[in-house]
C-alpha cells in the first residue's frame, strides 16, 4: 500500500475553505477544493484563531507554552523592569526563570537560549537598541507657539522692525575632536578603528548669532579653563574662559557688548531690535534683561520645550555649521605634521586653530540657510507672498465700482493665487490692547 503524502495548507487556504463552507456547506466546500470533509469541519472550529494569525502560517504546532504560569510571571517581570528604565538581557531572563521555577516547584525547565527566544516570540518581546531621549513637547506647545508668534509679530509691526534688526542667538556645544561614526572599510574586518587625538569629550561652547536678513554676528567661544592662553587668537572672534566652559550671566553681558553690538545699527542703538533667545537661566536673569533693553532691544524668550519649532539656529543653521566644522577638523587630521607628548599621544589642536576652524565654518554657512530658518520659525515673512497680498489690496483700492460685491482676488491664471475674504479682513484687525505676554520679557511701552 502506497503512503499518501499529507499536504500542508496555509491559513489563507483554510479561511477560504471556511468561508465557502459557510455559504455552500461542508461537503460541497470539500468537494470543490478537493479536500476531506473532516478537515473543513476542523477548520471551522478554529475559525477565530485562524482569523488572528498570519495568512502564510500553516500550523499551530510548537506555539503553545509548556509552563504558561512561568512565562506570564516573566512577562510581568520584564514589563516592570522596563517601566523603571532598567535594561533586561536574555541572560537575566534565563537566570530569573531558574529562580522562579524553584519557587513554583516546576521541574524539567532547562531555560536554554532557544527556550528564551521562543518565550520572547510568544510574548511579543524583541531585542532593541537603546535610543536617546529627545526634547519632549509640552502638552500646550501649540498654544505657546501661537502666543510667541503673535507677540513677535506685534512688536515687529509696532516698532517697524526690519529683518536686519531681528536677531537670534544660541549656544552650540562642541568638542576638540569631531570623529565620524561610520567609515569606508573592506568587508570582513572584525574591528573598525578611527584615529583621534583622544579629546572627543573635551567640550567647549560656541555662541552664534545671526539676523533675519542673513547677516552673521561675530562668534564667541568659551573654553573650560581659568587663565587665558598665551596663543595669539585670530581677529573676528571673541575668546572667553571660565571653569565650566559654558554660558554664564557675566559672559552673556560680554556677548551683548562685544558681539551683539556688531549688528547693523547696533553701535548707535537708534533702531529698535528684537532679540530671540531660549529660556536658559543665563539669558533671563533680571540684570541680563536690563542689559538687553539698554541696547534698545526687546527680548523674546522662546517657551521651554519649543526650541525645535522657534529657534532659528536649531532649525537650520547649527547642523550646517557643524558639518563645515567637521570638514576643517578632518582636513587637519589628514594633513600636516602633528606634535606628540612624551608618551606618544597626539596633542589636540591649539586654541588658535580651533578658532580658525570656527571662523571658516561660520563664513561658509549660506545666507539662504539662515533666512529659511527664520521663515520656518515664523519670524520672517515670505517676500513673494507679501508682494502678492499688497498687489491684491492695491487692486481693491483702485476699483471704480463701489457697488460691486467683493468676492476675493484672483491672478490672471485662474486658481493660481487667491486671497480670501477672511485673510484680507485679518490685515485690518487692530492690535490687541492687552500688551501683557506671559513667559516673555517685553520692553516698557514708554519711549525713552
C-alpha positions as CSV (number, residue, x, y, z in Angstrom):
1,X,0.0,0.0,0.0
2,X,1.4,3.3,-1.1
3,X,1.9,6.0,1.6
4,X,-0.2,9.0,0.7
5,X,1.7,12.3,1.2
6,X,0.0,14.7,3.5
7,X,-0.5,18.3,2.3
8,X,0.1,21.4,4.5
9,X,-2.3,24.2,3.9
10,X,-1.7,27.8,4.9
11,X,-4.1,30.0,6.8
12,X,-5.4,31.8,3.7
13,X,-6.5,28.5,2.1
14,X,-8.1,27.4,5.4
15,X,-10.1,30.6,5.7
16,X,-11.2,30.3,2.1
17,X,-12.5,26.8,2.8
18,X,-14.3,28.0,5.9
19,X,-16.0,30.9,4.1
20,X,-17.0,28.5,1.3
21,X,-18.4,26.0,3.8
22,X,-20.5,28.7,5.4
23,X,-22.1,29.5,2.1
24,X,-22.5,26.1,0.5
25,X,-21.9,23.6,3.3
26,X,-19.0,21.4,4.5
27,X,-19.4,18.6,1.9
28,X,-19.8,21.0,-1.0
29,X,-16.7,23.0,0.0
30,X,-14.6,19.9,0.5
31,X,-15.7,18.6,-3.0
32,X,-14.9,22.0,-4.6
33,X,-11.5,22.3,-3.1
34,X,-10.6,18.6,-3.3
35,X,-10.0,18.0,0.4
36,X,-11.5,15.8,3.1
37,X,-14.8,17.0,4.7
38,X,-13.4,16.4,8.2
39,X,-10.7,19.0,7.6
40,X,-13.3,21.6,6.8
41,X,-15.2,20.8,10.0
42,X,-11.9,21.1,12.0
43,X,-11.0,24.4,10.4
44,X,-14.5,25.8,11.1
45,X,-13.9,25.1,14.8
46,X,-10.6,27.0,14.5
47,X,-12.1,29.9,12.6
48,X,-11.5,32.6,15.3
49,X,-7.8,31.5,15.8
50,X,-7.2,31.4,12.1
51,X,-8.5,34.9,11.6
52,X,-5.9,36.3,14.0
53,X,-2.8,34.7,12.7
54,X,-0.6,35.3,9.6
55,X,-2.1,34.2,6.2
56,X,1.1,32.2,5.5
57,X,1.0,30.2,8.7
58,X,0.4,26.5,8.1
59,X,0.2,25.0,11.6
60,X,-0.3,25.9,15.3
61,X,2.2,23.3,16.5
62,X,5.0,24.4,18.7
63,X,3.5,27.7,19.6
64,X,2.0,26.7,23.0
65,X,4.0,27.0,26.2
66,X,4.5,24.0,28.5
67,X,4.7,26.4,31.5
68,X,2.2,29.3,30.9
69,X,2.3,30.4,34.6
70,X,6.1,30.7,34.5
71,X,6.0,32.7,31.2
72,X,3.2,35.0,32.4
73,X,5.3,35.8,35.6
74,X,8.4,36.5,33.5
75,X,6.4,38.8,31.1
76,X,5.2,40.8,34.1
77,X,8.7,41.0,35.5
78,X,10.2,42.2,32.2
79,X,7.5,44.9,31.9
80,X,8.2,46.1,35.4
81,X,11.9,46.4,34.8
82,X,11.4,48.3,31.6
83,X,8.8,50.6,33.2
84,X,11.6,51.6,35.7
85,X,14.1,52.2,32.8
86,X,16.2,49.2,33.6
87,X,17.8,47.1,30.9
88,X,16.9,43.4,30.5
89,X,19.0,40.9,28.7
90,X,18.3,37.3,27.7
91,X,20.8,36.1,30.3
92,X,18.8,37.9,33.0
93,X,15.6,36.4,31.8
94,X,17.1,32.9,31.9
95,X,18.5,33.4,35.4
96,X,15.2,34.8,36.6
97,X,13.4,31.8,35.1
98,X,15.7,29.4,37.1
99,X,14.9,31.2,40.3
100,X,11.2,31.3,39.7
101,X,10.9,27.6,38.8
102,X,12.4,26.7,42.2
103,X,9.8,28.7,44.0
104,X,7.0,27.4,41.8
105,X,8.3,23.8,42.1
106,X,8.4,23.4,38.3
107,X,10.7,20.6,37.2
108,X,12.5,19.9,33.9
109,X,12.9,23.5,32.9
110,X,16.3,23.9,31.4
111,X,15.9,27.6,30.4
112,X,18.3,27.5,27.5
113,X,18.8,30.2,24.8
114,X,16.3,28.5,22.4
115,X,13.6,28.4,25.0
116,X,14.3,32.1,25.9
117,X,13.8,33.2,22.3
118,X,10.6,31.1,21.9
119,X,9.3,32.7,25.1
120,X,10.1,36.2,23.8
121,X,8.4,35.4,20.4
122,X,5.3,34.2,22.2
123,X,5.1,37.3,24.3
124,X,6.0,39.8,21.6
125,X,9.4,40.7,23.1
126,X,12.4,41.7,21.0
127,X,16.0,42.8,21.5
128,X,16.1,46.6,20.9
129,X,18.9,49.1,20.8
130,X,18.9,51.9,23.3
131,X,17.8,55.3,21.9
132,X,18.4,58.8,23.2
133,X,15.5,60.8,24.7
134,X,14.8,63.9,22.5
135,X,13.2,67.1,23.7
136,X,9.6,66.4,24.7
137,X,7.0,68.9,23.6
138,X,4.8,70.3,26.4
139,X,1.1,69.5,26.2
140,X,0.2,73.1,25.3
141,X,3.0,73.6,22.9
142,X,0.7,74.7,20.1
143,X,-0.7,77.4,22.2
144,X,2.8,78.6,23.3
145,X,4.0,78.7,19.7
146,X,0.9,80.7,18.6
147,X,1.3,83.2,21.5
148,X,5.0,83.6,20.8
149,X,4.3,84.3,17.1
150,X,1.6,86.8,18.0
151,X,3.9,88.6,20.4
152,X,6.9,88.8,18.0
153,X,4.7,90.0,15.0
154,X,3.0,92.6,17.2
155,X,6.4,94.1,18.2
156,X,7.7,93.9,14.7
157,X,4.8,95.8,13.3
158,X,4.6,98.3,16.3
159,X,8.2,99.4,16.0
160,X,8.6,98.7,12.3
161,X,11.5,96.3,13.0
162,X,13.2,95.2,9.8
163,X,15.0,91.9,9.0
164,X,18.4,93.4,10.0
165,X,17.0,94.1,13.5
166,X,15.6,90.6,14.2
167,X,18.4,88.6,15.8
168,X,18.6,85.0,17.1
169,X,21.4,83.7,19.3
170,X,22.2,80.3,20.7
171,X,25.0,78.3,22.3
172,X,26.4,75.3,20.4
173,X,28.3,72.7,22.4
174,X,31.5,71.4,20.6
175,X,34.5,69.2,21.2
176,X,38.1,69.3,20.1
177,X,37.7,66.1,18.1
178,X,34.8,65.5,15.7
179,X,35.3,61.9,14.5
180,X,32.8,60.2,12.2
181,X,30.6,57.4,13.5
182,X,30.9,55.5,10.2
183,X,33.8,54.9,7.7
184,X,34.5,53.2,4.4
185,X,36.3,49.9,5.0
186,X,36.7,46.5,3.4
187,X,34.1,43.9,4.3
188,X,35.1,41.2,6.8
189,X,37.1,43.3,9.3
190,X,36.2,42.5,12.8
191,X,37.4,45.8,14.3
192,X,36.9,49.2,12.8
193,X,39.1,51.9,14.5
194,X,39.1,55.7,13.9
195,X,42.1,57.8,14.9
196,X,41.6,60.8,17.1
197,X,43.7,62.9,19.5
198,X,41.7,61.4,22.4
199,X,39.9,64.7,23.1
200,X,36.5,63.9,21.6
201,X,35.0,64.5,25.1
202,X,36.8,67.8,25.8
203,X,34.0,70.2,25.5
204,X,33.7,74.0,24.9
205,X,31.0,76.3,23.8
206,X,30.5,78.4,20.7
207,X,27.9,81.3,20.8
208,X,26.4,82.1,17.4
209,X,24.1,84.9,16.4
210,X,22.5,85.9,13.1
211,X,19.9,88.3,11.7
212,X,16.8,87.6,9.7
213,X,18.4,89.2,6.7
214,X,21.2,86.6,6.7
215,X,24.0,88.6,8.4
216,X,26.2,86.8,10.9
217,X,27.4,88.3,14.1
218,X,31.0,87.6,15.3
219,X,31.1,84.2,17.1
220,X,32.2,83.8,20.7
221,X,34.0,80.8,22.1
222,X,34.0,79.8,25.8
223,X,36.7,77.3,26.9
224,X,36.9,75.4,30.1
225,X,39.9,76.8,31.8
226,X,40.9,79.5,34.3
227,X,43.6,81.5,32.6
228,X,43.7,82.9,29.1
229,X,46.1,81.0,26.7
230,X,49.3,82.7,25.5
231,X,48.5,81.9,21.9
232,X,47.5,84.7,19.5
233,X,43.8,84.4,18.8
234,X,42.7,85.4,15.3
235,X,40.6,88.5,14.8
236,X,36.9,88.3,14.3
237,X,36.1,86.0,17.3
238,X,35.5,86.7,20.9
239,X,37.5,84.4,23.2
240,X,36.3,83.7,26.8
241,X,37.3,81.2,29.6
242,X,35.6,80.1,32.8
243,X,35.6,77.0,35.0
244,X,32.5,75.4,33.3
245,X,33.2,76.3,29.7
246,X,29.6,77.3,29.3
247,X,27.4,80.4,29.1
248,X,27.0,82.4,32.4
249,X,25.3,85.6,33.3
250,X,28.6,87.6,33.2
251,X,29.6,86.1,29.8
252,X,26.1,86.9,28.4
253,X,26.7,90.6,29.2
254,X,30.1,90.4,27.5
255,X,28.4,88.9,24.4
256,X,26.0,91.8,24.3
257,X,28.9,94.3,24.5
258,X,31.3,92.6,22.1
259,X,29.2,90.6,19.5
260,X,25.6,91.8,19.6
261,X,26.7,95.4,19.2
262,X,28.1,94.5,15.8
263,X,24.6,94.1,14.3
264,X,23.6,96.7,11.7
265,X,22.9,99.9,13.7
266,X,23.9,98.3,16.9
267,X,26.6,100.7,17.9
268,X,24.4,103.8,17.9
269,X,21.2,101.9,19.1
270,X,18.9,104.2,17.1
271,X,16.7,101.4,15.8
272,X,14.6,99.1,17.9
273,X,15.7,95.4,17.6
274,X,14.1,92.1,18.6
275,X,16.5,89.6,20.2
276,X,15.2,86.0,20.1
277,X,16.8,83.6,22.6
278,X,15.9,80.5,24.5
279,X,14.9,80.2,28.2
280,X,18.4,79.3,29.5
281,X,18.9,80.7,33.0
282,X,21.8,82.9,32.0
283,X,19.5,84.6,29.4
284,X,16.6,85.5,31.6
285,X,18.0,87.0,34.8
286,X,16.9,90.5,35.7
287,X,20.4,92.0,35.0
288,X,20.6,90.4,31.6
289,X,17.1,91.6,30.7
290,X,18.1,95.1,31.7
291,X,21.3,94.9,29.6
292,X,19.3,93.8,26.6
293,X,16.8,96.6,27.0
294,X,19.7,99.1,27.3
295,X,20.7,98.2,23.8
296,X,17.3,99.4,22.6
297,X,16.2,95.8,22.1
298,X,13.2,93.7,23.0
299,X,14.0,90.3,24.5
300,X,11.7,87.5,23.1
301,X,12.3,84.4,25.2
302,X,11.3,81.1,23.5
303,X,9.0,79.0,25.7
304,X,10.6,75.9,27.1
305,X,10.3,72.7,25.0
306,X,9.5,74.6,21.8
307,X,13.0,75.4,20.5
308,X,12.8,72.9,17.7
309,X,10.0,75.0,16.2
310,X,11.0,78.5,17.1
311,X,14.8,78.6,17.4
312,X,16.2,79.5,14.0
313,X,19.8,78.4,14.7
314,X,18.4,75.0,15.9
315,X,16.1,74.6,12.9
316,X,18.6,75.2,10.0
317,X,21.9,76.8,11.0
318,X,23.6,74.7,13.7
319,X,23.7,71.5,11.6
320,X,25.3,73.3,8.6
321,X,27.8,74.9,10.9
322,X,28.8,71.6,12.5
323,X,29.2,69.9,9.1
324,X,31.5,72.7,7.9
325,X,33.5,72.5,11.2
326,X,33.9,68.7,10.8
327,X,35.4,69.3,7.4
328,X,38.0,71.6,8.9
329,X,38.9,69.0,11.6
330,X,39.2,66.2,9.1
331,X,41.5,68.3,6.8
332,X,43.7,69.0,9.9
333,X,43.8,65.3,10.8
334,X,44.7,64.1,7.3
335,X,47.4,66.7,6.5
336,X,50.3,68.4,8.2
337,X,52.7,67.3,10.9
338,X,51.3,66.7,14.4
339,X,53.0,67.1,17.7
340,X,53.1,64.3,20.3
341,X,53.6,64.0,24.0
342,X,56.4,62.0,25.6
343,X,54.2,59.0,25.9
344,X,53.4,59.2,22.1
345,X,49.9,60.6,22.4
346,X,48.9,63.1,19.7
347,X,48.3,66.6,21.0
348,X,44.9,68.2,20.4
349,X,44.5,71.2,18.1
350,X,45.6,74.6,19.6
351,X,43.0,77.2,20.7
352,X,44.1,79.4,17.7
353,X,43.5,76.5,15.3
354,X,40.1,75.8,16.7
355,X,39.1,79.5,16.4
356,X,40.2,79.5,12.8
357,X,38.0,76.4,12.1
358,X,35.1,78.2,13.7
359,X,35.6,81.3,11.7
360,X,35.9,79.4,8.4
361,X,32.9,77.2,9.2
362,X,30.8,80.2,10.2
363,X,31.6,82.0,7.0
364,X,30.6,79.0,4.9
365,X,27.0,79.0,6.2
366,X,24.8,80.2,3.4
367,X,22.6,83.3,3.7
368,X,19.7,81.3,2.4
369,X,20.1,78.7,5.2
370,X,19.7,81.4,7.8
371,X,16.7,83.2,6.1
372,X,15.0,79.9,5.6
373,X,15.3,79.1,9.3
374,X,13.7,82.5,10.2
375,X,10.9,81.9,7.8
376,X,10.2,78.4,9.2
377,X,10.3,79.8,12.8
378,X,7.6,82.4,11.7
379,X,9.9,85.4,12.3
380,X,10.3,86.4,8.7
381,X,7.6,86.6,6.1
382,X,7.9,85.4,2.5
383,X,8.5,88.4,0.3
384,X,6.6,86.9,-2.6
385,X,3.5,86.3,-0.5
386,X,3.7,89.8,0.9
387,X,4.0,91.2,-2.7
388,X,1.0,89.2,-3.8
389,X,-1.1,90.5,-0.9
390,X,0.0,94.1,-1.5
391,X,-0.9,93.8,-5.2
392,X,-4.3,92.4,-4.3
393,X,-5.0,95.2,-1.9
394,X,-4.0,97.8,-4.4
395,X,-6.5,96.4,-6.9
396,X,-9.1,96.7,-4.2
397,X,-8.4,100.3,-3.5
398,X,-8.2,101.2,-7.3
399,X,-11.6,99.6,-8.0
400,X,-14.1,102.1,-9.7
401,X,-17.3,100.4,-8.7
402,X,-18.5,100.9,-5.1
403,X,-21.5,98.6,-5.5
404,X,-19.7,95.6,-6.9
405,X,-19.7,92.7,-4.5
406,X,-16.2,91.7,-3.2
407,X,-15.5,88.0,-3.6
408,X,-11.8,87.9,-3.2
409,X,-8.8,88.3,-5.6
410,X,-7.5,86.2,-8.4
411,X,-4.5,86.3,-10.6
412,X,-4.5,86.3,-14.4
413,X,-4.4,82.5,-14.3
414,X,-7.5,81.3,-12.5
415,X,-6.8,79.2,-9.4
416,X,-3.1,80.2,-9.3
417,X,-3.4,82.7,-6.4
418,X,-6.4,83.8,-4.3
419,X,-6.8,85.9,-1.2
420,X,-9.9,85.0,0.8
421,X,-12.2,87.5,2.5
422,X,-11.1,86.2,5.9
423,X,-7.4,86.6,5.1
424,X,-8.0,90.1,3.8
425,X,-10.1,91.2,6.7
426,X,-7.4,89.9,9.1
427,X,-5.0,92.5,7.7
428,X,-7.2,95.3,9.0
429,X,-7.7,93.9,12.5
430,X,-6.1,96.3,15.1
431,X,-3.5,95.1,17.5
432,X,-4.8,93.8,20.8
433,X,-4.9,96.2,23.7
434,X,-3.6,93.6,26.1
435,X,0.2,94.1,26.0
436,X,0.9,91.5,28.7
437,X,2.6,88.3,27.5
438,X,3.1,85.6,30.0
439,X,6.5,83.9,29.8
440,X,8.3,86.6,27.8
441,X,10.2,89.7,28.6
442,X,8.8,92.8,26.9
443,X,10.2,96.3,26.7
444,X,8.5,99.0,28.7
445,X,5.9,100.7,26.4
446,X,7.1,104.2,27.3
447,X,9.6,105.6,24.8
448,X,13.0,106.7,26.2
